[in-house]
């Protein structure tokens, strides 16, 4: 493991940054929730289906194409061996690679569509947009390392909320078709790319010796990891569609937000957690891991409890059969604690340069989870399938903990805190099974949990007092030495 920069050292990505990343994530979710109902009603069922398919395709393929490079870019920034220059070169590689692959995919889709394969132009444009978004991902990776959360959030909102808002405006003015929506969406993404290049200028990878090869060496093993992670997250819907039909898959998909929502929030918080771990000096890494891991476990428990307590209300609002799906929605948030442990352990694997192991660990967990999911998916027993879904992420986190402890001290990992948080969430979800499935009772559940979390937070703040801990002083209270690093 290489040492970190000894100069220009500052406390980065503290709790202020975490709150900003969280705010950006919530803003994205709220923006999409407010935009989507209007678009659904303005477009026909077919046209909205094309829009929804294109946007989901963009979201999924961008994650696969990035192949873990954004976190590698962030980690490289703190390397003492010309890390910043190499990080910018890897950013350039990611931007160019995504653009080339996106254009090739667009050309292939266009040729197939011309041959009568039925591929719509919205899919072709989605491929081009995928290529453009590589630049946004790379810029965000550098912004995360520089502790510039405001700029990071601006790019996130521009490339998602503003893009969907542009699509909505276009179908109001120019025509109610999916093609009009996606063209306007793509135009907003182009603006996001321009903003990204203004905020962070990449370096061409061939101008930094060895960076093209290094980028490919990192991206290759991470590709099966990212693919397996996407299937762990959303593969249950695909499995149900194959073995039990589209209607059953649609029922499960209607409440999948209760798994995706907590994961999205934890990913936003990980922008802070990853940078705090990756910026640690060698001598302080163990203490930093323990501090961040404990924070991640408790954050995941809070997010998961909130999601489970909101499941009763959410199932009544989002589905037409809450009696069938409330229990499914209450179980799915149990994914949160295991996912938080995976995020922290994964960050450490980047620091110790053992990311190749991710190519084996995540697919192995996916294989095990898939085998266990076949029977409940075939039945179908959706509550049992949700339990397997949640258990898969718990196994994922535990597996990464076992792997990463080979390269770090056991004292760096508060494993008992994660175990306690998982047990507490499982018991809470089990207790909710005995509650009435009514909208009023669901509101009571949510209010009680919100109140309990609020009281706990208040007691913690009173106990903490006005002073700051040593780690807070090290992480968030120093003054930036250069204007290029902060917002």
N, C-alpha and C positions, 0 to 999 in steps of 0.2 A: 504494500500500500504506500503510495507516495504521500509526502507531506503536503500540507496546504500552504497557501500564500502566507508568508510572514508579514508582508507589507500590505498597506491599504486594508487592514483588517477592520471589520465593523460588525456589530451585532445585526443580524439580518433575519428577516422572516419571523418576527416574533408574533405575539398575539394580535397586534394591530393588523399585520399583513394577513393573518389567518382569517380575521373577521372580514377584511376586504375581499379576499377570495371567496369566502362564504356568501357575502352579499352579492357578488357577481354571479355566483351559481344560482342563488335564489332569484335574482333579477332575470336571468335567462329562462328559468322555469316558469316564472310568473308571466313573462312576456309571451312565451309560446302558448301558455294556457289562455291568455286573453286574445291572441290572434287566431288560433286554430278554430274556435267556434264560428267566427265570421266567415273564414275561408270555406269551411264545410258547407255552410248554408248558401254561399254564393256559387259554388261549383257543383256540377252534377256529380253523382256518385262515381261515375267512371273517371271524370277529370280529377276529382279529389283523390281517388285511388292512385292515379298516376303521380300526383304531387307527393302523396304520403310515401309511396314506394321510392321515389327519387330521393327524398330527404333522408329516409332510413338508410338507403344505399350509400349516400354520401357519408353519413355518420359512421356506419360500420366499416366501410372500405378505407376511410381516412385513418381510422385506428389501426387497421391491418397494415396499411402502407407505411405508417410511421414506424412500425416494428420496434417500438421501444426507444427509438433514437432521441425523442425529446428529453427523456430523463438522462440519457447518456450525455446529451449536450449540456444540461445543467451540471451534472457531476464533473464533466471535463473542465468547466469554467474555473473550478477551484483547484485544479492540478497545478502544482508549482512548475512543472516542465512546459512552459509556454502554453498553459491551459486555455487562456482566453482566446489566443489566436487560433488554436486548434478547435475550440468550441465554435467559433464563428465559421470556421471552415466546414465543420460537420453540419452546421445550420445550412450552409450553402449546398452541401451534398444532398440534404433532405429536401430542400426546395427544388433542386434540379431533378432529382430522382422521381419525386412525386409528380412533377410536371410532365416528365417524359412518359412515365407509366400511365398517367391519366390520359394523355393524348393518344397513346397507343390503344388503350382500352376504348376510348371514344371512337377512334378510327375503326377498330374491330366491330364495335356495336353498330356503327353507321353502315358498314359493309354488309353485316348480317341483316340489318333492317332493310337495306336496298334489295336484298335477295328474297324478301318476303317472309323473313323469320318472325315478323311481328314486333320487333324491338322499337319502341316509340322514341321520338326525338328527345323527349324529356330525359330518358336514360342516357342518351349520348351526351347531352349537356351536363348531366350529373357527373359523368366521368371527367369532363373538362374541369368542373368545379372541384372535384377531388384533387386533381393535379395542382390547382391553384392553392388549395388550403395547406399544402406542405410548407409553403412560405410562412403562413400564419402560425402553424405549429412550431416551426423552428424559431421564429421571433419570440413566441411566448416562452420557449424553453430558456432563451437568453434573458428575457425580462424577469423570469422567475429567479434565475441565479443572481441578477442584479438587485433583487428585492424592489421591483417596481410593480406592485400589485395593481395600481390604478391603471397603468398602461396595459397590463395583462388583461384586466377585466374589460377595458375598452375594446380590445381586439376580439375578445370572446363575444361581447354583445353585438359588435358590428357584423361578425361573421355568422351570427345565428339569429338573434332577435331582429336586428335591422334588416337582415336579408329576408326573413319571413315577412316583415312589415312592408318591405319593398314589393314582395310578391303579392301581398294583399292589396296594396295600392294599385298595382298594375292591373289586376283583374277587375278592380272597380272602374278604372279609367279606360284601359285599352281593349279588354275582352276577357270573358270568363272561360278561359281555357288553361289547362295545365302548362302548356308551352309558354304562355305569357307569364305565368307565375314563376316558372323556373328561370326564364330569361332575366326577369327582374331580380330574382334571387342571386343569380350569377353575377349580375352587374354590381350588386352590393358586396359580393365576395371580392370582386376585382378592386373595389375601393378599399376593402379590408387589407388586401395584399399591398396596396400602395402605402397605407398607413403603417403596416408592418415593416416595410422597407425603410420608411422614414424614421421609425422608432429604433430599429436595429438593422444595420447594414451587414449582410453576410460577406464572408470571404469565399472566393472560388476555391474549392477543395484542392485543385491541382496546384495552387500557389503555396500550399503548406505541405511539405514533403510527407508522404505516407498517409495522408488523411482520407483519401478516397478508399484505399485498401482497408484502413482501420474502420471506416464507417460501414463498409460492406461486411467486415468481420463481426461487427457488433450486431448489425441488423439481421443477418442471416439466422443465427440461433434464436433471436427474439421473435421471429415471424411465427413459428409454431406456438410459442407462448401466447402471443396476442390473439391468435386465432382460437386457441383453446379457451382463453379467458372470455372471449365474446360468446362462445358456445355455452360455457358455464353460466353466463349471465342470462342469455335469451334462448338457449337451445331447447329448453323444456317445451316452449311453444311449437318449435319445429317438430319435436318428437311426437307431441300430441296430434299435430296435423297429419302425421304419417300413420299413426296407429289407431287414432280414435276419431279423426275427422276434423274439418275446419271449424265447425261450430264449437266443439269442445276446446280446441286450441284458442278460439276467440274468447271463450269464457275465462280461461287462464290468463290470456294476454290482457284482458280488461283490468285485472288487478295486479299485473306484473309491475306497475308503477310503485307498488309498496316494497319491491326489492330494488328497482332502478333508482327510486328517489333517494334512499339512504346511501347507495353507492355513489350517486352523483355528488351529494354533499361531502362525503368522505374524500372523493377525488379532489374536490375544491380545497378542502383543508390540507390535503397532501401536498399541494403547492407550497405550503408553509413547512410542513413536516419534512419533506424531502430536502429542502434547501437548508434547514437547520442541521440536519444530519450530514449532508454533503459538505457543508462549510466548516465542520468541526475540525480542529487540529487533531493530530493523531493521539496526543495525550488526553484529550478531553472527549474523544469519541464515545467511550463507554458510558460516561455520565450523561452525555447528550442523548444517546439511544434510550437510556432508561427513562429520562425525563419525557422525551417525545412519545415513547411507547405507552407510558402511563396515561398521558394526555389523550392519545389516540384511542385507547381502550375505553376510557370514560366518555369521550365524545361519541364513540360508536354506540355505547349503551344508551346514552341520552337520545341520539338520533333514532335508534331502533325502537326504544320504548315509545317515543312520540309517534312513529309510524304505525306501530301495532295498536296504540290507543286510538289512532285516527281511522283504523281499518273499518270499524263499524259504520261510521259516517261516510267514509269514502266508498264503501261497497254499495251503499244506498244511492249515492250520487252517480257513480261511474257505471253501475251495472243494472240490469233489469231483474236479476235474481240474487239479491243479497243473502237470502237464506242459504244458498249453495256456496257463496263465495266469501262470506265474511271470515270464516275460519282460515281459508286460504290466505286472505289478505293479512290476517293477524300473524300467521306463521312466517310469511316471506321476509319481513324485516329482520329476522334472526340472522340473516346473511351478514349483518353489519359488523359485528365484532370480529368474526373470522376474516372479513375483507380488510378491516383496519390492520390486523396483525400481518396479513399478506403485504399490505402497502409498506409498512415500516420495515419488515424483513427484506422486501424487494429493494427498497432504497439502500439498505446496507450492502446487499449483493452488488449494487453498482459501485459502492465505495471500495469494496474489497476486490473488485474486478472478477466476479464469479457469475456474471449474468448468463453464461452458457448453460448453467444448471437449470435455468428457467425453461429451456427448451425441452427438458425432460419432466420436471416436477409438475408443471401445470397440465400438460397433456395426460400425465398419469392420473392425476386427480379427476380430470374430465372423463377418462375411461372408466374409472371406478364409479363415479357418480352416474354415468350413463347406464351402466349395467344395473345399478340399483333402481334407476328410474323407469326401466322398461315395464316392469309389472304394474306399478301404480298408474302409469300412463296408459297401459292397455286396458285396465279395469273399466273405466278410468276412476281413480280415487284421487281427486285433486288436492285434498288436504294432505294426504300421504306424500304425493308428489312434491308439494311445497316443503314438507319436512325434509325430503331428500335433497331438494334444492338448497335449503338453508344449511343442512349438514355438509353438503359439498363445499361450501365456502368455509365452514369451520375446519374441515379437513385440509383445505387449501392453506389456511393460515397456520395450522399446526405443522403441516409439512414444511412450509418455508421456515418456521421457527427451528425445526430439527436441522434443516440444512444450514441455516446461517449461524447456528451456534457452533458449528465446526470452525468458524473463522473469527468468532468474537467470544468474549468472556460470558459465561453463564450469568454472571452478576449483572450484565447489561440488560437482561430481559426480565421484566416483572411478569413472568408467566402466570403467577397466581392471580394477578389482577385480571388478566384476560379470561382465565378459567372462571373466576367469580362473575365477571360480566356476562359471559355466555350462559352460566347457570341461572343468573338472575333474570335474564331475558327469556330463557326457555320456560322458567316457572311462571313468569308474568303472562306469556302467550298462552300457557296451559290454563291459567286461571280465567283468562278471558273467554275460554270455551264455554264456561258455565254461565256467562252473562247473557241476558236477553238480546236477541237480534232485532233491535228497534233503533230508529233514528234518534229518539230522545235519549235512550240509554247510551248510545254511542257518543252523543254530545257530553253526557256526564262523565264517561270514561276519559275522554280527551281533556275535559276541564280538570279532572282530578289529577291526571298525570302532569299537565302543565303547571298546576298549582304546586305539586310536590317538587318538581324540578326547580320552580322559582324559589321556593323556600330553601331548598338545598343550596342553590346558588347564592342566596342572600347570606345564609349561615357561613358558607365558605368565604365570602368576601369579608364578613365581620371578623372571622377568625384570622384571616390573612392580615388585616389591618392595612394601614397606608404605606407600609414599607415595601420594599422589593427584595426578591430573593437574589442570590448571587447569579443564578442562571439568567434571570430577567435582565440584570444589569449587563451581563455579557452578551445577551441576545438582542435587546431592544432599546438600550438607552444611550448608546454611543452615537457620536455625530459622524455623518458621512464625511469622508476625506475628499471625495471628488463629487462633482455635480452629476457626473455620468452614471453614478450608481443608484441614486435615489430618484424618486419622482419629483 
